[in-house]
Amino acid sequence: MIKDIILNLERDSSRDTVRDFAISIAEAFTAHLTGAIFTFATNLPADALGDLFAESEAEARGAIDRFELAMKRTDLLVETRFINGLPKAFSEMARCFDLSVIMQSDDNNGINNSILIETTLFDSGRPLVIVPHIQQGGLKLDRVVCCWDGSRTAARAINDALPLLRKASAVELFIVENEKTANEQLLRGTEIGRHLARHDIKVEVKTVPADDIDVANAILSYVAEAPTSLLVMGGYGHSRLREFVFGGATRGILSAMTVPVFMSH
């Protein structure tokens, strides 16, 4: 079950939709919700930065105030945290929660959450939900699409998403057929479908060829064809020195996503 959620609060009030989305998840599971925000991270003394430090502190306090005000309209148990540090501090904190909620980057408006999402995905050991910056409304589970390629990462994501899948009206298992999957994934789709059925989750298997389109675009096109409430997928990456970075399909989804994405690694 999902009983403990951590949310990365946004400073800009126009992005409070991520807060409202996190609240809706917490309400669906009667979960505890922690709102966390970064304070200005620097080794320099505050008086050396003057107005910049003060403005950052005021924005963080403003986000906390808006969060606490919104929570007064709910019966949820909540708390707030100030994080004085880098994204790694959030990912380490997220290890002690069931789920993290972070808003998608918005490069057009100079908001970059990519490093935070990347670090939380690969370092926390926990799933996260990335909320589109165009999101309107809270959590809906009318149609959940689970991406499946038979990999460890995909299996982890589907298993982590079980509490959400149990509440969904319809669950689809989506397989992109290419040179890696064409020979085996229909069978594997049947097996994971049987596994989910034992959890009382009925799934419908959908397959599409991807000869002339990459995996990310195949997924995005499929999701765009019919109303989709949530996309569940493994977060793929590769090692770069001592860190993990997004793989191509994961990066493609996160840059062009139009629905909330539940992701695990």
C-alpha positions as CSV (number, residue, x, y, z in Angstrom):
1,M,0.0,0.0,0.0
2,I,0.9,3.6,-0.4
3,K,0.9,5.2,3.0
4,D,3.8,7.6,3.0
5,I,4.4,10.2,0.2
6,I,7.0,12.9,-0.3
7,L,6.4,15.8,-2.6
8,N,8.9,18.2,-4.1
9,L,7.2,21.5,-3.6
10,E,7.5,24.1,-6.4
11,R,8.3,27.7,-5.6
12,D,6.2,29.2,-8.5
13,S,2.5,29.2,-7.5
14,S,1.6,28.5,-11.2
15,R,3.1,25.0,-10.7
16,D,1.1,24.1,-7.6
17,T,-0.8,21.6,-9.7
18,V,1.9,19.1,-8.6
19,R,0.9,19.8,-5.0
20,D,-2.8,19.2,-5.8
21,F,-1.9,16.0,-7.6
22,A,0.1,14.7,-4.7
23,I,-2.8,15.6,-2.4
24,S,-5.2,13.5,-4.6
25,I,-2.9,10.5,-4.4
26,A,-2.7,10.8,-0.6
27,E,-6.5,11.1,-0.4
28,A,-6.9,8.0,-2.5
29,F,-4.8,5.9,-0.1
30,T,-5.3,7.9,3.1
31,A,-1.6,8.4,3.1
32,H,0.7,10.7,5.1
33,L,2.0,13.6,2.9
34,T,5.3,15.4,3.4
35,G,6.0,18.6,1.4
36,A,9.7,19.2,0.9
37,I,11.5,22.2,-0.6
38,F,15.1,23.1,-1.2
39,T,16.5,26.1,0.5
40,F,19.4,28.0,-1.2
41,A,22.3,25.6,-1.3
42,T,25.7,27.2,-1.1
43,N,28.9,27.1,1.0
44,L,29.1,30.9,1.0
45,P,27.7,32.8,4.0
46,A,24.3,34.3,3.6
47,D,25.5,37.9,4.0
48,A,27.8,37.4,0.9
49,L,24.8,36.7,-1.3
50,G,22.4,39.3,0.2
51,D,19.2,39.7,-1.8
52,L,19.6,36.4,-3.7
53,F,19.6,34.4,-0.5
54,A,16.7,36.4,1.0
55,E,14.6,36.0,-2.1
56,S,15.2,32.2,-2.3
57,E,14.3,31.9,1.4
58,A,11.1,33.9,0.9
59,E,10.1,31.8,-2.1
60,A,10.6,28.6,-0.1
61,R,8.6,29.9,2.8
62,G,5.8,31.0,0.4
63,A,5.6,27.5,-1.1
64,I,5.4,26.0,2.4
65,D,2.7,28.4,3.4
66,R,0.6,27.6,0.3
67,F,1.1,23.9,1.0
68,E,0.0,24.2,4.6
69,L,-3.0,26.3,3.6
70,A,-4.1,23.7,1.0
71,M,-3.7,20.9,3.5
72,K,-6.1,22.6,5.9
73,R,-8.9,21.6,3.5
74,T,-8.1,17.9,3.9
75,D,-8.1,15.4,6.8
76,L,-4.7,14.1,5.9
77,L,-1.7,13.9,8.2
78,V,1.1,16.2,6.8
79,E,4.4,17.7,7.6
80,T,6.9,20.0,5.9
81,R,10.7,19.7,5.4
82,F,13.3,22.2,4.3
83,I,16.2,20.6,2.4
84,N,19.5,22.4,2.5
85,G,21.4,20.6,-0.1
86,L,21.6,19.1,-3.5
87,P,19.1,16.7,-5.3
88,K,20.9,13.8,-3.7
89,A,19.6,14.9,-0.3
90,F,16.0,14.5,-1.6
91,S,16.7,11.1,-3.1
92,E,18.2,9.9,0.2
93,M,15.1,11.2,2.1
94,A,12.8,9.5,-0.4
95,R,14.2,6.1,0.6
96,C,12.1,6.3,3.7
97,F,8.8,6.9,1.8
98,D,6.6,4.8,-0.4
99,L,6.4,7.2,-3.3
100,S,7.9,10.5,-4.5
101,V,6.0,13.1,-6.5
102,I,7.9,15.6,-8.7
103,M,6.8,17.9,-11.5
104,Q,8.2,17.6,-15.0
105,S,10.8,20.1,-16.1
106,D,9.6,23.1,-18.2
107,D,12.6,24.3,-20.2
108,N,10.5,27.0,-21.9
109,N,10.1,28.7,-18.5
110,G,13.6,28.0,-17.2
111,I,12.5,25.2,-14.7
112,N,14.8,22.2,-14.7
113,N,13.8,19.2,-12.5
114,S,15.7,16.7,-14.7
115,I,18.6,16.2,-12.3
116,L,16.2,15.8,-9.3
117,I,14.1,13.3,-11.2
118,E,17.1,11.4,-12.4
119,T,18.7,11.3,-9.0
120,T,15.5,10.2,-7.3
121,L,14.8,7.5,-9.8
122,F,18.2,5.9,-9.7
123,D,19.3,6.6,-6.1
124,S,16.2,6.4,-3.9
125,G,15.3,2.7,-4.5
126,R,11.6,3.9,-4.5
127,P,9.1,4.7,-7.3
128,L,8.1,8.2,-8.2
129,V,5.4,9.9,-10.1
130,I,6.3,12.7,-12.5
131,V,3.5,15.1,-13.1
132,P,3.3,17.0,-16.5
133,H,3.7,20.7,-16.2
134,I,0.5,20.9,-18.3
135,Q,-1.4,18.7,-15.8
136,Q,-4.9,19.8,-14.9
137,G,-6.8,18.0,-12.1
138,G,-5.8,15.3,-9.7
139,L,-5.2,11.5,-9.9
140,K,-7.6,9.6,-12.1
141,L,-7.3,5.8,-12.8
142,D,-9.8,5.3,-15.6
143,R,-7.2,3.8,-18.0
144,V,-3.7,2.9,-16.9
145,V,-1.2,1.9,-19.5
146,C,1.7,-0.3,-18.3
147,C,4.8,-0.5,-20.7
148,W,6.2,-4.0,-20.8
149,D,9.3,-5.4,-22.4
150,G,10.0,-8.3,-20.1
151,S,12.9,-6.5,-18.4
152,R,13.7,-6.4,-14.7
153,T,13.0,-2.6,-14.7
154,A,9.6,-3.0,-16.3
155,A,8.7,-5.8,-13.8
156,R,9.8,-3.6,-10.9
157,A,7.6,-0.7,-12.1
158,I,4.5,-2.9,-12.5
159,N,5.0,-4.5,-9.1
160,D,5.5,-1.1,-7.4
161,A,2.4,0.2,-9.1
162,L,0.1,-2.6,-7.9
163,P,-1.7,-0.4,-5.4
164,L,-2.7,2.0,-8.2
165,L,-3.5,-0.8,-10.6
166,R,-5.9,-2.4,-8.1
167,K,-7.9,0.9,-8.1
168,A,-7.9,1.3,-11.9
169,S,-11.0,0.9,-14.0
170,A,-9.0,-0.5,-16.9
171,V,-5.4,-1.7,-17.2
172,E,-3.5,-2.2,-20.5
173,L,-0.2,-4.0,-21.0
174,F,1.5,-2.2,-23.9
175,I,4.3,-4.0,-25.8
176,V,6.4,-2.3,-28.5
177,E,7.5,-5.0,-30.9
178,N,11.1,-4.5,-32.2
179,E,14.2,-6.6,-32.6
180,K,14.5,-7.0,-28.9
181,T,10.9,-8.0,-28.2
182,A,9.3,-9.5,-31.3
183,N,10.2,-13.2,-30.5
184,E,9.3,-13.4,-26.8
185,Q,7.2,-10.6,-25.5
186,L,3.8,-11.9,-26.5
187,L,4.4,-14.9,-24.4
188,R,5.9,-12.8,-21.6
189,G,2.9,-10.5,-21.8
190,T,0.7,-13.5,-21.2
191,E,2.7,-14.5,-18.2
192,I,2.7,-11.1,-16.6
193,G,-1.0,-10.8,-17.4
194,R,-1.6,-14.1,-15.5
195,H,0.5,-12.7,-12.6
196,L,-1.6,-9.6,-12.4
197,A,-4.8,-11.6,-12.6
198,R,-3.8,-13.3,-9.4
199,H,-3.8,-9.9,-7.8
200,D,-7.4,-9.4,-9.2
201,I,-6.2,-7.1,-11.9
202,K,-7.6,-7.8,-15.3
203,V,-5.3,-6.6,-18.1
204,E,-5.7,-6.3,-21.9
205,V,-2.5,-6.8,-23.9
206,K,-1.8,-4.4,-26.7
207,T,1.1,-4.7,-29.2
208,V,2.4,-2.3,-31.8
209,P,5.3,-2.7,-34.3
210,A,8.0,-0.1,-34.0
211,D,10.0,-0.6,-37.2
212,D,10.0,3.0,-38.3
213,I,9.5,4.8,-34.9
214,D,11.5,4.8,-31.7
215,V,10.1,3.3,-28.5
216,A,9.4,6.6,-26.8
217,N,7.4,7.9,-29.8
218,A,5.5,4.6,-30.1
219,I,4.4,5.0,-26.4
220,L,3.6,8.7,-26.7
221,S,1.5,8.0,-29.9
222,Y,-0.4,5.2,-28.2
223,V,-1.2,7.2,-25.1
224,A,-2.4,10.1,-27.3
225,E,-4.8,7.9,-29.2
226,A,-7.2,7.4,-26.3
227,P,-7.6,9.1,-22.9
228,T,-5.0,7.7,-20.6
229,S,-5.0,8.5,-16.8
230,L,-1.5,7.2,-15.9
231,L,1.5,5.6,-17.7
232,V,3.5,3.0,-15.8
233,M,7.0,2.3,-17.0
234,G,10.5,1.3,-16.0
235,G,13.0,4.1,-15.8
236,Y,16.0,3.1,-17.9
237,G,19.5,4.4,-17.7
238,H,23.1,3.7,-18.3
239,S,26.2,4.3,-16.2
240,R,28.3,7.4,-16.7
241,L,31.3,7.1,-14.4
242,R,29.7,6.6,-11.0
243,E,26.3,8.0,-11.9
244,F,23.3,6.8,-13.9
245,V,21.8,9.0,-16.6
246,F,18.6,8.5,-18.5
247,G,18.4,6.2,-21.5
248,G,17.0,7.5,-24.7
249,A,13.4,6.1,-24.3
250,T,13.1,7.4,-20.7
251,R,14.5,10.8,-21.7
252,G,12.1,11.0,-24.7
253,I,9.0,10.2,-22.5
254,L,10.0,12.8,-19.8
255,S,10.5,15.5,-22.3
256,A,7.2,15.1,-24.2
257,M,4.9,13.5,-21.6
258,T,1.3,14.6,-21.5
259,V,0.0,12.3,-18.7
260,P,1.4,11.5,-15.3
261,V,4.1,8.8,-15.4
262,F,4.7,6.3,-12.6
263,M,8.3,5.2,-12.9
264,S,10.7,2.8,-11.1
265,H,14.2,1.6,-11.6
